[in-house]
């Protein structure tokens, strides 16, 4: 076996994201994944909020790198990342955030980022520093497997998960290619559009998850639009993980770390595979 193949095998065996999702599955529930933008409202408060997430039911944590020209983020996250940038956030500080959370919790911590900041630092350098900080891997909204050869090499070298996105618009071929390229889990976008809390989960979400499972994905997590325990409960019935972003960022904005802890605890009540909506008899 070649050195790169050995590295790939080792990385596959040590996937922190897969391990966290599998632990949740062994407990009869879906995994809860919470998103926070790095540096909002400060690096220290991001770390504190991340620890609060882990201590109140989150299995995985996404730390987003603030970006000046986002293509996926809705108004709440855009406002938060704009503030973080205005306060002087630098990309290198994301490693401080990751290390601050991983040193205090068992949650798998991934960085969610557009690809340009990684390229500017250097894919290998970024990957090395992320691994040293205890990070699990990267979620890359605007990177497709066809253009990710450098990331494949670095993620195998440093044992990092690579999480690509699939959507209602993904063709059968694109779905297969993305599932094959992903490690840890596949990120299923439930809607076509930007992030933001919504009153209901798109009916397309279940179809996207089914298509990813059909393509061989063992772990599919659904994001975009999830904001309350009932929506978590709905998705937990068919997906391995539920991703919450905007609602948590709004909680940071409106109530700080305490509000993040309270919302996370509430969201986690919907994770059980046999959970019933509030007011419905078990």
C-alpha positions as CSV (number, residue, x, y, z in Angstrom):
1,X,0.0,0.0,0.0
2,X,1.3,3.4,-0.9
3,X,2.1,6.1,1.8
4,X,-0.9,8.2,0.6
5,X,-3.2,5.2,0.7
6,X,-2.1,4.4,4.2
7,X,-2.6,8.0,5.3
8,X,-6.1,7.9,3.7
9,X,-6.9,4.7,5.6
10,X,-5.7,6.1,8.9
11,X,-7.7,9.3,8.3
12,X,-10.8,7.2,7.6
13,X,-10.4,5.2,10.8
14,X,-9.9,8.3,12.9
15,X,-12.7,10.5,11.6
16,X,-13.8,12.6,14.6
17,X,-17.0,13.7,12.9
18,X,-18.0,10.1,12.2
19,X,-17.2,9.0,15.7
20,X,-19.3,11.8,17.2
21,X,-22.3,10.9,14.9
22,X,-21.9,7.2,15.6
23,X,-21.9,7.9,19.4
24,X,-25.2,9.7,19.0
25,X,-26.6,6.9,16.8
26,X,-25.6,4.3,19.5
27,X,-27.7,6.3,21.9
28,X,-30.7,6.1,19.6
29,X,-30.7,9.7,18.4
30,X,-29.5,12.0,15.7
31,X,-26.4,14.2,16.3
32,X,-26.8,17.9,17.0
33,X,-24.4,20.2,15.1
34,X,-24.2,23.8,16.1
35,X,-22.7,26.7,14.0
36,X,-20.9,29.8,15.4
37,X,-19.0,32.4,13.5
38,X,-15.5,32.8,14.8
39,X,-14.8,36.1,16.5
40,X,-18.4,37.1,17.2
41,X,-18.7,39.1,19.3
42,X,-15.1,38.2,20.2
43,X,-12.7,35.2,20.0
44,X,-13.1,34.6,23.8
45,X,-16.9,34.7,23.6
46,X,-16.9,32.3,20.6
47,X,-14.9,29.8,22.6
48,X,-17.2,30.2,25.6
49,X,-20.3,29.7,23.4
50,X,-18.7,26.7,21.8
51,X,-18.1,25.1,25.1
52,X,-21.7,25.9,26.1
53,X,-22.9,24.1,23.0
54,X,-20.9,21.0,23.8
55,X,-22.0,21.0,27.5
56,X,-25.7,21.3,26.6
57,X,-26.2,18.6,23.9
58,X,-24.2,19.5,20.8
59,X,-22.1,16.6,19.4
60,X,-20.3,18.6,16.7
61,X,-19.6,22.2,16.4
62,X,-19.0,24.2,13.2
63,X,-16.9,27.3,13.5
64,X,-17.4,29.7,10.5
65,X,-14.6,31.9,9.2
66,X,-16.0,35.4,8.7
67,X,-15.9,36.3,5.0
68,X,-16.3,39.6,3.2
69,X,-18.4,38.3,0.3
70,X,-20.5,35.3,1.4
71,X,-22.6,33.5,-1.1
72,X,-24.5,31.2,1.3
73,X,-25.0,33.2,4.5
74,X,-28.3,34.9,5.4
75,X,-28.7,38.3,7.0
76,X,-28.1,37.2,10.7
77,X,-24.9,35.4,10.0
78,X,-23.7,38.1,7.6
79,X,-24.3,40.8,10.2
80,X,-22.3,38.8,12.8
81,X,-19.4,38.1,10.5
82,X,-19.3,41.7,9.3
83,X,-19.0,42.7,13.0
84,X,-16.3,40.2,13.6
85,X,-14.3,41.5,10.6
86,X,-14.8,45.1,11.7
87,X,-13.4,44.1,15.1
88,X,-10.2,42.9,13.5
89,X,-10.7,39.2,13.2
90,X,-7.9,37.4,11.3
91,X,-8.2,34.0,9.7
92,X,-5.3,32.6,11.9
93,X,-7.5,33.2,15.0
94,X,-9.8,30.4,14.0
95,X,-7.2,28.0,15.2
96,X,-7.3,29.7,18.6
97,X,-11.1,29.2,18.7
98,X,-10.9,25.5,17.7
99,X,-8.1,24.8,20.2
100,X,-10.1,26.7,22.9
101,X,-13.1,24.5,22.4
102,X,-11.4,21.1,21.8
103,X,-9.2,21.6,24.9
104,X,-12.4,21.8,27.1
105,X,-14.9,19.4,25.4
106,X,-15.2,16.1,23.5
107,X,-17.2,17.6,20.7
108,X,-15.9,17.3,17.1
109,X,-15.0,20.8,15.9
110,X,-15.0,21.6,12.2
111,X,-14.2,24.8,10.4
112,X,-16.8,26.0,7.8
113,X,-15.2,28.2,5.3
114,X,-15.3,29.5,1.8
115,X,-12.2,28.2,0.0
116,X,-10.3,31.5,-0.7
117,X,-9.0,32.0,2.9
118,X,-7.6,28.4,2.9
119,X,-5.9,29.0,-0.5
120,X,-4.4,32.3,0.7
121,X,-2.9,30.7,3.8
122,X,-1.8,27.6,1.8
123,X,-3.9,24.4,1.9
124,X,-1.2,22.4,3.5
125,X,-0.4,25.0,6.1
126,X,-4.1,25.6,7.0
127,X,-4.7,21.9,7.3
128,X,-1.6,21.4,9.5
129,X,-2.6,24.2,11.9
130,X,-6.2,22.9,12.0
131,X,-5.1,19.4,12.9
132,X,-2.7,20.8,15.6
133,X,-5.6,22.7,17.1
134,X,-7.6,19.5,17.5
135,X,-9.9,20.3,14.6
136,X,-11.9,17.5,12.9
137,X,-11.9,18.9,9.4
138,X,-13.4,21.4,7.0
139,X,-16.9,22.1,5.6
140,X,-16.4,23.8,2.2
141,X,-19.6,25.3,0.8
142,X,-18.0,26.6,-2.5
143,X,-15.5,23.9,-3.2
144,X,-16.6,20.9,-5.3
145,X,-14.7,17.6,-5.4
146,X,-13.7,18.2,-9.0
147,X,-11.5,21.1,-7.9
148,X,-10.3,19.7,-4.5
149,X,-7.2,17.6,-5.4
150,X,-5.0,19.7,-3.1
151,X,-7.5,19.4,-0.3
152,X,-7.7,15.6,-0.8
153,X,-4.0,15.4,-0.3
154,X,-3.8,17.6,2.7
155,X,-6.8,16.1,4.4
156,X,-5.4,12.6,4.0
157,X,-2.0,13.8,5.2
158,X,-3.4,15.3,8.4
159,X,-6.3,13.0,9.1
160,X,-9.0,15.6,8.6
161,X,-12.6,15.2,7.5
162,X,-13.8,16.8,4.3
163,X,-17.4,17.7,4.2
164,X,-18.9,18.6,0.9
165,X,-22.5,19.9,0.3
166,X,-25.3,18.3,-1.7
167,X,-28.6,20.1,-2.5
168,X,-32.0,19.5,-4.1
169,X,-30.4,20.4,-7.4
170,X,-27.7,17.8,-7.3
171,X,-27.8,15.4,-10.2
172,X,-27.4,11.7,-9.6
173,X,-23.8,11.9,-10.9
174,X,-23.0,14.9,-8.8
175,X,-24.5,13.3,-5.7
176,X,-22.4,10.1,-6.2
177,X,-19.2,12.1,-6.7
178,X,-19.8,14.2,-3.6
179,X,-20.7,11.3,-1.4
180,X,-17.6,9.4,-2.6
181,X,-15.4,12.4,-1.9
182,X,-16.7,13.3,1.6
183,X,-15.4,11.9,4.8
184,X,-17.1,12.3,8.2
185,X,-20.5,13.2,6.9
186,X,-22.3,14.7,3.9
187,X,-23.9,18.1,4.4
188,X,-27.4,18.1,2.9
189,X,-28.7,21.6,2.1
190,X,-32.5,21.4,2.6
191,X,-33.3,24.5,0.5
192,X,-32.0,26.4,-2.5
193,X,-31.0,29.8,-1.1
194,X,-29.1,31.3,1.8
195,X,-29.1,30.4,5.5
196,X,-31.7,31.7,7.8
197,X,-34.2,30.4,10.4
198,X,-37.5,29.3,8.9
199,X,-40.9,28.4,10.2
200,X,-40.8,25.0,8.5
201,X,-38.3,22.5,7.0
202,X,-38.3,22.1,3.3
203,X,-39.9,18.9,2.1
204,X,-36.9,18.6,-0.3
205,X,-34.7,17.8,2.7
206,X,-35.9,14.2,3.1
207,X,-35.4,13.6,-0.6
208,X,-31.9,15.0,-0.6
209,X,-31.0,12.7,2.4
210,X,-32.5,9.7,0.7
211,X,-30.5,10.4,-2.5
212,X,-27.3,10.7,-0.5
213,X,-28.1,7.4,1.4
214,X,-28.8,5.7,-2.0
215,X,-25.4,6.9,-3.2
216,X,-23.7,5.2,-0.2
217,X,-23.5,7.9,2.4
218,X,-23.5,6.5,5.9
219,X,-24.0,9.8,7.7
220,X,-26.0,12.7,6.3
221,X,-26.7,15.9,8.2
222,X,-29.3,18.5,7.3
223,X,-28.8,22.2,7.5
224,X,-30.3,25.5,6.5
225,X,-33.4,26.7,8.1
226,X,-33.5,24.7,11.3
227,X,-34.4,26.8,14.4
228,X,-36.4,24.9,16.9
229,X,-36.9,21.5,18.6
230,X,-39.9,20.5,16.4
231,X,-37.8,21.0,13.3
232,X,-34.9,19.0,14.9
233,X,-37.4,16.2,15.6
234,X,-38.7,16.2,12.1
235,X,-35.2,15.8,10.6
236,X,-33.9,13.4,13.2
237,X,-36.5,10.9,11.9
238,X,-34.5,10.4,8.7
239,X,-31.1,12.0,9.0
240,X,-28.0,11.2,11.1
241,X,-27.5,14.8,12.1
242,X,-29.3,18.1,12.4
243,X,-27.4,21.4,11.8
244,X,-28.5,24.6,13.5
245,X,-26.8,27.9,12.6
246,X,-28.8,31.2,12.4
247,X,-30.9,30.5,15.5
248,X,-27.7,30.0,17.6
249,X,-26.1,33.1,16.1
250,X,-29.2,35.1,17.0
251,X,-29.0,33.7,20.5
252,X,-25.4,34.9,20.9
253,X,-26.5,38.3,19.6
254,X,-29.5,38.6,21.9
255,X,-28.5,36.8,25.1
256,X,-24.8,35.7,24.9
257,X,-23.5,32.4,26.2
258,X,-26.4,31.8,28.5
259,X,-28.9,32.0,25.6
260,X,-26.8,29.6,23.5
261,X,-26.8,27.1,26.4
262,X,-30.6,27.3,26.8
263,X,-31.3,27.0,23.1
264,X,-29.0,24.1,22.7
265,X,-30.6,22.3,25.6
266,X,-34.0,22.8,24.1
267,X,-32.9,21.8,20.6
268,X,-31.4,18.6,21.9
269,X,-34.9,17.4,23.2
270,X,-35.8,16.7,19.6
271,X,-32.9,14.4,18.7
272,X,-34.3,11.0,19.8
273,X,-35.4,8.9,16.9
274,X,-38.7,8.2,18.6
275,X,-39.3,11.7,20.0
276,X,-42.8,13.0,19.7
277,X,-43.8,16.6,19.1
278,X,-44.7,18.6,22.2
279,X,-48.2,17.9,23.4
280,X,-48.4,14.6,21.5
281,X,-48.7,11.4,23.5
282,X,-45.7,9.0,23.4
